């Protein structure tokens, strides 16, 4: 924008000269075509994205909830593989009276007994139940990682758009100030008969459009800050967030590498894989449930100690499974396993498709950014420079000059918007491939 201001000042100087001499000094255009813009009139320091990511991982309720859900599930294997509860009991048998212990000395058949019983599952059932729970816990662990990555992706996408808005706000403000000067000079030229009223009206119209864009940018800035604070679990009344200027991040992995990383490391796929193992373990357990469980019981009985010895009773029982119920349970387990396998295949296709789409987007975005840097932006600047010279010598009208000026502005804004799309695609690839792209 500095070179544009210099150019228009040259235009002002030439317009102030006598109408017979229209020579214009051509400004020197050098340096990077798209310099980073430092914004924020409040002077607040920018917060690095990495710091916000760490804060989200510590405080985001979705991440914390998913992690606690996984930690709760980690305890289930030990719970389901434990032996059933041991039962202890006291038994008292009377003859001739319903009152407790009333017939103990009245009948040789009265007694007091103390004992316990223990259910024992068929060998292998407890291990299978533990395996089923372990696979479910592993799936929740991958789900928790997936939630974390989705939250981080949401944070990054909002951060990139906030950075774009905060940077382009300064561009629009500079442009608005520049147009005010142009408007004043156009009015001055119109007052001395060197311009038209239409030029003045066009400059005023463009000034109003920029004011509208600034208002929309303020709205977008507030919305993206609110979204970021929600992700960070911050109060909405907390201090404003200032984003760092966007810079281009090169993608150093090949498409084939990213596709393989997605298939091997994507948390959604890993969770689906664990659910397939979970389904197979359920089928194995359903087969095992056709086998009987056992029960051991032991009891000590005491009658009149003066006449009889104590009795000792040991009981061994077998609990036979309901064949019809177990058939239904096995059929359900088999179908659930097929569902898990089909969901796994569907998830593979979805993840690979999304990964490929993001790779295509990144590659195409890199090409477009290169065209902006090396072609469109320098060409628009050169066209504006030529139009400025022509306008100063009355060989070009104000509308063409204004159009060239807006081309420079819009192409700079489009470059930054394209940069947002590029970085957003990289954020999606990070979620899909479970790697940190430099």
N, C-alpha and C positions, 0 to 999 in steps of 0.2 A: 504494500500500500504506500510505502514511502516514495517509491519511484513515481507512482501516480500523482501524489501530491506535488512533487517537484515538477512533473510534466504540466499539471494545470497551472502552477505558478508561472511556468514559462509562457503558457497560453495567456495568462493575465498580463504579463509584461509585454507580450507582443500586441495584445489588444489595446494596451494603453499608448503604444507608439502611434505615429501618424499613419493614416490609412494607406499612404503610398508605399510604405515599407513594411512588409509582412513577414520578414525573416524570423524564424523561430529557432532557438537553440535546442538541439535534440538532446534529451537526457541520456546518460549512459546507463544501460540496463546490465547489471552484473550481479553475481552472487546466486544463491540457490533460488530456483523459480518459486518454490513454495516454502518460505521460511516458517518456522514454528511461531505460533502466536502466544504471547504471554498475556493472559487475561486477568480479570478479577480486580475491580477497582477497590475493593475493600482491603486488598493487600494480604489476604490470608494465604498461608503457606499451603502448597498442594500436598495432598496425602497420597503416597504411593499405593498402587493397587495391591501390592503384596501385603501391606499392612492391613488393608481392609479384608483381604482374604483370610488372614490369620484371625482377625476379629470375628468374622462370620463363622469360622470353624469352632471358635470358643463359645459363641453366644447364640448362634441361630437355633431357635427352638426345634425346627424340623430336623436338623442334624443331631441335636442332643437327644431328641425323642427316638430317632432311629437307632442311635447308639445304645440307648438304655433298653430298647426293645431287643436288640441283639444280645446284650449282656444278660437280660432275663432268660432268653432262650438257651444260653450256654449252660444253665443249671438244669435244664429239662432232662438231658441224657442220664445224669445221676439219679434224678427223681424217678424216671420210668424203669430204670434197670435195677432198682433196689427191690429186695424181697418184700412181699406184702406184709402188712403189720402183724406182729405177733399178738395173739389173743390170750389173755389170762382170765381165769374164772374161778369162782367159789361156788360149790354146789352143796346143798343141805337137804337131806331126805328124812321126812318125819312119817310116823305111823300113829294114827289115832288122834292127832291134834293138828290143826292148821297153824298153830303158833310156831314161830321159828325156834328150833332146838328143843321143843317141848317133848318130843318122843324119843329123844336120844337114849334115855335110861329106861324107857317103857317097852322098847322092842329091839329084838336082835337085828332087825332090818334097817333101823335108822342109822344114818351115817352123815359125816361131814367130809366133803371132798374138795381138794384144791388141785388145779391143773392148768394146762396151757395148750394152745394149738398153733400150728404154723402152716400156711399155704405155701406150696413150693411149685413154681411154674416148671414146665418141662424143660430140660436142659437146652439152651440155645435161644429160648424166647427172650430172656432178659437182654442178651447181647444184641439181638435184632431190634428190640424196642429202643435200645440205646442208639443204634445206628440210624434208625428213622429220625430220632430227635436230633442227632448230630448233623445230619444232612439238612434238616430244617433250620437249625441254628446257623449253619454255614451259609445257607441261602439268605438269611436275615442279615448276616454280616456283609455279604455282597450288596444287598439292598441298601444297607446303611451307607456303604461307600458310594453307591449310585446316588442316593439322596444328597450326600456331601458334594458330589461333583455337579449335580444339577443346580444346587444352591450357588456354588462357586461360578458356574456358567451364567446364571441369572445376574449375579453381582457384576461379573465382567461386562456383560452386554449393556447393563444400565450404566456402568462406569464409562465405557467407551462413548456412549451417546451423550452422557453428561459432559465428557471432555470435548466432544465435537461442538456442543451448544455453547459451552463457556468460551471456547476459542473463537468460534464464528461470531459470537456477540461482539467481540472487540473489532472484528473485521467490519461488521455492519455499522458499528458506532463510528469508526474511522471513515467509512464510506459516506455515512450520513453527514458528518462534519465537512467532508470534502464537497459533497453536493451543495451544502449550504453556501460555501464559498463560490462554487460554480454558478449557483442561482443568483447570487449577488452580482457577480461579474456579468452574467447574461443580462440581468436587468440594467446594469450600467451601459452595456453595449446597445441595448434596445433604446435606452434614453438618448443616446447620441446618434441613433439611426444606423448603427452597424449590426443590429440583430433584429429578430422578429419576436412578436409577442408569443408566438407558438413555442419558441425555444424556452422562453421563461416558464410557460405553463408545463412543458414537458419536464423541466428540471424540478418544478414544484411537485408534479405527480410522482416522479421517482423518489423524491424526498418522503412523501407520504407512504409510498410502498415500503420503504426501508423502515420507517417507524412502525408499520404494521408487522414486519418481519421481526423487529426487535421485541415487540410485545409477545409474539408467538414464541420466541426463543425464551423469554422470561417464564412463560407458562411451561414450556418443556423442561426448563432447568428445575423448576419447582417439583414437577412430576417425577423426574428421574431421581432427584435427591430424596423424595419421599419413598420411592421404591428401594433405594439403597439403604436408607435407614430402617426400613422394614426388614430387609434381609439381615442387617447387622443387629437387629433387635434393639435399636436405639430409640429414645423418645423422639417424636416428630418435632418437638420444640428445641431439640439440641442444635448445636452450631452447624452452619452450612458446611457442605463438603465441597472441596476444591479438587478437581482432577488434574493430573499431570498432562502435559501436551502429548498427543498421540504421535508415535513414531512407527515406522514400518518394521514389522518383525518378519524376517525371511523364514520360509519353510524349507528346512534342510533335509527332511525325509522324503523319500520317493513315495508315489502313490501305492506301490506294491507293499512297501514297508508299513505304511499306515493301515492298509487293509489287513495285513497279517497281525499287527498289533491290536487292532480292533477285535479280530476274531479270537485272539488269545487272552486279552486282558480286559475287555469291556465288562464292567461289573454286572450289567443286565444279563449278558450271556453267561457269565460265571454263575449268577444266581439261578438261571434256568438250568444250567448243567447240574447244579446241586439238587434241584427239584427232580430231575430225571433220576439221579441216584436215590433220592428220597422215595420216588415211586417204585423203583426196583426193590428197595429194602422193604417197602410195605407189602409187595407181592410175596417176597420171601417170608415175611412174618405171617401173612395170611395162610401160606402153606403150613407153616409151623403150628398155627393155631388149631389144625386138625388133630394134633396130638394132645393127650390128656394132661391135666395138671394133677398135683398130688396134695395130700393133706396129712400132716403128722400131728397126733394128739397124745398127750400123756397126762394121767390123773392119779393123785394119791387120795385114798379114802380111809377114813378112820371111824370104826364103830366103837362099841364099848371096849376100852382097852383092858378091862379086867377079864374079859372072856374071849376076845378075838384079836387076832393080829390085824395089822393094817393091810389094805388092799392096794395094789399097783396096777393101773390099767393103761396099756399102750394101744393106740388105734392108728391104723394106716388107711387112708381113704384115697379114692381116685375120682376126679371130677371129669366126666366124659363130655366132650364138646357137642353142641347141637349141630349136626351135620348140615341141616338146611341153612342155618344162620351163617355157618362158615363158608358154604358155597357162595352165598350172596356177598359175603365180605371179600372173598377171593376175586369174584367177578368185578366188584367195585374197584379193588386195588389194581387189577389189570387195566381196566378202562382209564383209571386215573394216571397210570403210567403212560399210556398212549397219549393222553391229553398233554402231559408234561413234555413228551417227545415232540409233539406237533407244535406246541408253544415254543419249544427250543428252536425248532427249524424256522418258525416264523420270525422269531427274534433275531436269528442269524441273518436272515434276508433283510430285515429292517435295518439292523445296525450296519451291515455292509453297504446297503443302498445309501443310507444317510452319510456314511463315511466317504463313499465315492462322490456323492453330490457336493460335499464340503470341499473335497480335494479339487474338483472341477471349479468350484467357485473361487477357491484361493488362487489357483493357477491363472484363471481368467482375470481375477482382480489384480494380480501382479502385472499382467500384461497391460491392463487399462491404466494402472498407476504409472507404468513406464511411459505410456503414450501421453498421459497428462504432463509428466515431468519433462519429457524430452521433445514433445510435439505441441500439444494443444496450448499449454500455458505460455511457453516462449513465443509461439506463433501469435497468440492473442495479444501479448505485450507488444510484439513488433507491429501488429496491425493497428493497435491503439497509438503507438508512436507515430506511425505514418499518417493516421487520421488527424493527430494533433498538429502535425506539420501542415497538412492540407487545410485544416480549419484556420490555422493562423494566416495562411496566404489566400483565404477565400476560395480555395479549390474544393472544399468539402463542407457539407452543412453540419449543423449542430447535432441533428438526429443521428447521423452516421457516427459522429464522434462519441455520442452518448452510448450508442450501441456497442462500439468497440470497448468503451470503458466497462460496460456491464458484462461483456464477454469475459474480460479479465477477472472481474469479481466473481461471476458465477462459476467459472472454471476452477478458481481457487476453492470455492465452497464445495464444488462437486468432487474435487480431489480429496478433500478432507472427509466427505461423506463416503467415498469409495474406500478410504483408509479405515473408516469405522467398519464397513462391511468385511474388509479383509481380516481385521483383528477379531471380529465377531466369529467369523468362520474358523479361525484358529482356536478360539475358545471352545467351539463345538467339537472340533477335532480332539482337543485335550480331554473333553468328557468322554468321547467315544473310544479313544485309544488308551486312556489311563496313563498318558505320559505328559510331562511338562515340556511344551515346545518352547525353545529359547526365544 
